[in-house]
Amino acid sequence: MKTKYAIIIPTHDNNIGYKLAALDTYLKHAPENVDIYFVHGGNFNTVVESKKGDVSYTDLYFKVSEKISCVHKKLYKAFKKLFRKDYDYYIKLDDDTFLFNVDVFASHKTSGEYIGNRKIIENNNDSIAIKNKLVFLKNYKIREPYKGDLPKQFCTGECFILSKKAVESIINYKGPQKYEKFAIDDVAIGKILENEGYKININKFLNYEHPVKFDNFYIYYKKHYTNELIPA
């Protein structure tokens, strides 16, 4: 039996270009054992099954403030919503990440509980930079640094993979990272998994670029997935 994956992409209406670009490019090559979910905030909870061309996907809407500092809440709710489905692994992607080899999931034998590109916090300068990560993003009006506890290391948020066991630990976790009103999602998840005793497996099989402007999704697609011109 093939390993079953859920790709989870937090997004919002202002980033519709990224969503459409992903559906028009690399997501067209997601194998049959991969399901695609876009996770939105807003004022209501609902599930919308959709299709664009040959790509079937699901929009998950949760009653969560649509702010970059609340992405962690959207992810926690998505994990809880999807946990009872038959997924072995959950792939979290930023919407401005382009996967060069999404088709690898058709045959890859994934191992580990927490997989991604590791960021190690080695000194106080690293800590300050992480806590001010959202402050320095020009597109968001974040005025204060993150005040939560930092892990010693975590998987960077543009792309990481969690096993079903790791997701269950996040769902059942009762520590402060679960209830923070303002958090950096990859940092908070890294702290939860560190507290629960999980180790990081370094990503050695997923190739991607981040951040990518949505127009460049089509350039990368032509280069990495097809030799044909993409219709305008």
Buried (B, 14 or more C-beta within 10 A) or exposed (E): EEBBBBBBBBBBEEBEBBBEBBBBBBBBBBBEBBBBBBBBBBEEEEEEEEEBEEBEBBBBBBEBEBBBBBBBBBBBBBBBBBBEEEBBBBBBBBBBBBBBBBBBBBEBEBEBBBBBBBBEBEEEEEEEEBBBBBEEEEEEEBEEBBEBBBBEBBBBBBBBBBBBEBBBBBEEBEEBBBEBEBBBBBBBBBBBBBBBEBEBBEBEEBEBBBEBEBEBBBBBBBEBBEEEEEEE
